[in-house]
Each structure stands twice: as structure tokens, then as C-alpha cells.
Amino acid sequence: METTDRHDLLQRAEDFDRQARQAAEMGDLATAARLILQSLECERRAGGLGPQVLQLIKPR
């Protein structure tokens, strides 16, 4: 299920990026900036899914 969640987040990031490019081409820079931030947030959240490395390391 995490793979699906990660895929969905990355797909949303791509969609936001595409929309941001269109908004920038039309001169709507405020909307483009907002969409870029949403895209980056999706990428950040996708990167946080999966096993956490710190939880796998045994303390000495």
C-alpha cells in the first residue's frame, strides 16, 4: 500500500508541476509559485514513506 501512496503522491507532484508550467506561461506567477510549492510538498511526503533507517539501527 505504501508503494501506491508513494506513486499517487509523485503523480500529484507531476500534475502540480504541469499546471505550474501552464500558469507561468500564461503569466500567472503567483499561481505558478503556489503550484510549485504544492508539488514540492508532495515530493517531500513521498520521500518520507517507507521504512525509517533510524528504526532499523540497533543501539549498542
C-alpha positions as CSV (number, residue, x, y, z in Angstrom):
1,M,0.0,0.0,0.0
2,E,2.9,2.4,0.7
3,T,4.0,1.9,-2.9
4,T,0.6,3.0,-4.1
5,D,0.6,6.0,-1.8
6,R,4.1,7.0,-2.9
7,H,3.1,6.6,-6.6
8,D,0.0,8.7,-6.0
9,L,2.0,11.5,-4.3
10,L,4.6,11.5,-7.1
11,Q,1.8,11.6,-9.7
12,R,0.2,14.5,-7.9
13,A,3.6,16.3,-7.8
14,E,3.8,15.8,-11.6
15,D,0.3,17.2,-12.1
16,F,1.1,20.3,-10.0
17,D,4.3,20.8,-11.9
18,R,2.5,20.6,-15.3
19,Q,-0.1,23.1,-14.0
20,A,2.6,25.4,-12.7
21,R,4.3,25.5,-16.1
22,Q,1.0,26.3,-17.8
23,A,0.3,29.1,-15.3
24,A,3.8,30.5,-15.7
25,E,3.4,30.5,-19.5
26,M,0.2,32.5,-19.1
27,G,1.9,35.0,-16.8
28,D,0.2,34.0,-13.6
29,L,3.3,33.8,-11.5
30,A,1.5,33.7,-8.1
31,T,-0.5,30.6,-9.1
32,A,2.7,29.0,-10.6
33,A,4.6,29.6,-7.4
34,R,1.8,28.1,-5.3
35,L,1.6,25.1,-7.5
36,I,5.4,24.6,-7.3
37,L,5.2,24.6,-3.5
38,Q,2.4,22.0,-3.6
39,S,4.5,19.9,-6.0
40,L,7.5,20.1,-3.7
41,E,5.3,19.2,-0.7
42,C,4.1,16.0,-2.5
43,E,7.7,15.1,-3.3
44,R,8.7,15.6,0.3
45,R,5.9,13.5,1.6
46,A,6.6,10.7,-0.9
47,G,10.2,10.6,0.2
48,G,9.1,10.1,3.8
49,L,7.2,6.9,3.1
50,G,8.8,3.6,3.6
51,P,11.0,2.2,6.4
52,Q,12.8,4.7,8.5
53,V,16.5,4.0,8.6
54,L,16.9,5.1,12.2
55,Q,14.4,2.5,13.4
56,L,16.5,-0.3,11.8
57,I,19.8,0.5,13.5
58,K,20.3,-1.3,16.8
59,P,21.6,0.7,19.7
60,R,24.9,-0.5,21.2
